[in-house]
Amino acid sequence: MEDTSRPFELPRVAVVITCFNYRPYVEQAIRSVLAQTYRNWECVIVDDASTDGSADQVRQLLRDIDDPRLRLMARTENGGQIAGFRDGFAATDAPFVAFLDSDDVWLPDFLLAHLSAHLNTTHSAALSSSDVFLVDGGGTLLAAPSLPCANRGPDRIGVASPSRPVAGLPAWRLGSPMHRSIR
């Protein structure tokens, strides 16, 4: 009889999204978590007593998506973002936690890249962070850390032109000309 069991399981990652009056953006944040290539996660969305219907929108979205890894915690009093992060952190026992603002989105390999840094046996990390790409509502890059330049080769670093969308970055439709970040 062949043993088909896995030799180990990768750890669960808790994602905590805090939301206060970000109804136009919170769905994109949630969908960027759903799009992660690393699949062993749970997500707690903490609505911090929004007055714009954010909590109702998230409830409806979670019903439509029907993924047991997603859950909403609705605070009755606004306590600020740190209180929301604290409540979300307390609601999970996952060994790793990642925080996501409700007006931000992650690239699909965000969790995999960070977990890889933490599990690296040679140079593991106790804390990790990421660069931020600022984009407008049309997905056009406005500002970014150094990116590979097409005219300098794939392993050289340079500055990308913000005049058109950057290949490889999703054209997130955030519904606002305001700057939003992609991590």
C-alpha positions as CSV (number, residue, x, y, z in Angstrom):
1,M,0.0,0.0,0.0
2,E,1.4,3.3,-1.1
3,D,1.7,6.1,1.5
4,T,0.1,9.2,0.1
5,S,0.2,11.4,3.2
6,R,2.2,14.6,3.2
7,P,5.4,14.7,5.3
8,F,4.4,18.0,6.8
9,E,1.9,20.8,6.5
10,L,2.8,24.4,6.0
11,P,1.5,26.7,8.7
12,R,-1.7,28.6,8.6
13,V,-1.5,32.4,8.2
14,A,-4.1,34.7,9.6
15,V,-4.9,37.8,7.6
16,V,-6.5,40.7,9.5
17,I,-8.2,43.3,7.4
18,T,-9.4,46.4,9.3
19,C,-12.1,48.6,7.8
20,F,-13.6,51.9,8.8
21,N,-15.7,53.6,6.1
22,Y,-13.9,52.0,3.2
23,R,-16.9,50.5,1.4
24,P,-15.6,51.3,-2.1
25,Y,-12.3,49.5,-1.4
26,V,-12.7,46.6,1.0
27,E,-14.0,44.1,-1.6
28,Q,-10.8,44.5,-3.6
29,A,-8.7,43.9,-0.4
30,I,-10.7,40.7,0.3
31,R,-10.4,39.5,-3.3
32,S,-6.7,40.0,-3.2
33,V,-6.5,37.6,-0.2
34,L,-8.6,35.1,-2.1
35,A,-6.2,35.4,-5.1
36,Q,-3.2,34.3,-3.0
37,T,-1.2,31.4,-4.4
38,Y,-0.5,30.3,-0.8
39,R,-3.8,28.7,0.3
40,N,-3.5,27.9,4.0
41,W,-4.8,31.1,5.4
42,E,-7.8,32.4,7.3
43,C,-9.0,36.0,7.0
44,V,-10.7,38.1,9.7
45,I,-12.2,41.3,8.5
46,V,-12.8,43.7,11.4
47,D,-15.3,46.5,10.7
48,D,-14.6,49.3,13.1
49,A,-18.2,50.6,13.4
50,S,-18.3,52.0,9.9
51,T,-21.2,54.4,9.1
52,D,-21.0,53.9,5.3
53,G,-22.5,50.4,5.1
54,S,-19.1,48.7,4.9
55,A,-20.1,45.9,7.3
56,D,-23.3,45.2,5.3
57,Q,-21.4,45.0,2.1
58,V,-18.8,42.7,3.6
59,R,-21.6,40.4,5.0
60,Q,-23.2,40.2,1.6
61,L,-19.8,39.5,-0.1
62,L,-19.0,36.8,2.4
63,R,-22.4,35.2,1.7
64,D,-21.8,35.3,-2.0
65,I,-18.2,34.0,-1.8
66,D,-19.1,31.3,0.8
67,D,-15.5,30.5,1.8
68,P,-15.2,29.4,5.5
69,R,-11.8,30.9,5.7
70,L,-13.4,34.4,5.7
71,R,-15.2,35.9,8.6
72,L,-16.4,39.3,9.7
73,M,-16.1,40.8,13.2
74,A,-18.2,44.0,13.5
75,R,-17.3,46.3,16.3
76,T,-20.1,48.3,17.8
77,E,-17.9,51.3,18.7
78,N,-15.1,52.8,16.7
79,G,-11.8,52.2,18.4
80,G,-9.4,53.1,15.6
81,Q,-7.2,50.9,13.4
82,I,-5.0,49.6,16.2
83,A,-8.0,48.4,18.1
84,G,-9.3,46.7,15.0
85,F,-5.9,45.0,14.4
86,R,-5.8,43.9,18.1
87,D,-9.3,42.4,17.9
88,G,-8.5,40.5,14.7
89,F,-5.2,39.3,16.1
90,A,-7.0,38.0,19.3
91,A,-9.5,36.2,17.1
92,T,-7.0,33.8,15.6
93,D,-4.5,31.2,16.9
94,A,-2.6,31.0,13.6
95,P,1.2,31.0,14.1
96,F,1.7,33.8,11.5
97,V,-0.4,37.0,11.1
98,A,-0.4,39.5,8.2
99,F,-2.2,42.8,8.4
100,L,-3.9,44.4,5.4
101,D,-5.5,47.8,5.2
102,S,-8.9,47.7,3.6
103,D,-7.9,50.2,0.9
104,D,-4.9,48.1,-0.1
105,V,-4.5,45.0,-2.2
106,W,-1.8,42.3,-2.4
107,L,-0.1,40.8,-5.4
108,P,-0.9,37.0,-5.6
109,D,2.4,35.8,-4.2
110,F,2.5,38.2,-1.1
111,L,1.8,35.6,1.5
112,L,4.1,33.0,-0.1
113,A,7.0,35.4,-0.3
114,H,6.6,36.5,3.4
115,L,6.1,33.0,4.7
116,S,9.2,31.9,2.7
117,A,11.2,34.5,4.5
118,H,10.0,33.4,7.9
119,L,10.6,29.7,7.3
120,N,14.0,30.1,5.7
121,T,16.4,27.9,7.7
122,T,19.5,29.9,6.8
123,H,18.3,33.4,7.3
124,S,14.8,33.4,8.8
125,A,13.0,36.6,9.6
126,A,11.1,37.5,12.7
127,L,9.3,40.4,10.9
128,S,8.8,41.1,7.3
129,S,7.4,44.1,5.3
130,S,7.1,44.9,1.7
131,D,7.5,47.6,-0.9
132,V,4.4,49.6,-2.0
133,F,3.3,50.4,-5.5
134,L,1.0,53.4,-5.6
135,V,-1.6,53.2,-8.4
136,D,-4.5,55.3,-9.5
137,G,-8.0,54.2,-10.0
138,G,-7.2,53.0,-13.5
139,G,-4.3,50.8,-12.5
140,T,-1.6,53.2,-13.7
141,L,1.6,53.2,-11.6
142,L,2.2,56.5,-9.9
143,A,5.2,55.7,-7.6
144,A,7.1,52.6,-6.8
145,P,10.4,51.3,-5.5
146,S,13.0,50.4,-8.1
147,L,11.7,48.1,-10.8
148,P,13.5,46.2,-13.5
149,C,13.8,48.4,-16.6
150,A,13.0,46.8,-20.0
151,N,16.1,48.4,-21.6
152,R,18.6,47.3,-18.9
153,G,18.0,43.5,-18.7
154,P,15.9,41.4,-16.3
155,D,18.5,41.3,-13.6
156,R,19.3,45.0,-13.5
157,I,17.4,47.5,-11.4
158,G,16.2,50.9,-12.5
159,V,13.2,53.1,-12.4
160,A,10.0,52.3,-14.3
161,S,8.1,55.0,-16.1
162,P,4.7,55.8,-14.5
163,S,3.2,56.9,-17.8
164,R,1.4,53.6,-18.4
165,P,0.4,50.4,-16.5
166,V,3.4,48.3,-15.6
167,A,3.4,44.7,-17.0
168,G,2.9,42.1,-14.3
169,L,0.9,44.4,-12.0
170,P,-2.8,43.8,-12.0
171,A,-4.9,46.7,-13.2
172,W,-6.9,46.9,-10.0
173,R,-10.0,49.0,-10.4
174,L,-10.3,50.7,-7.1
175,G,-13.0,53.1,-8.2
176,S,-11.3,56.3,-7.2
177,P,-8.6,58.5,-8.6
178,M,-7.0,58.6,-5.1
179,H,-3.7,56.8,-4.6
180,R,-4.0,53.3,-3.4
181,S,-1.3,50.8,-2.7
182,I,-0.5,47.3,-4.0
183,R,1.9,45.2,-1.9
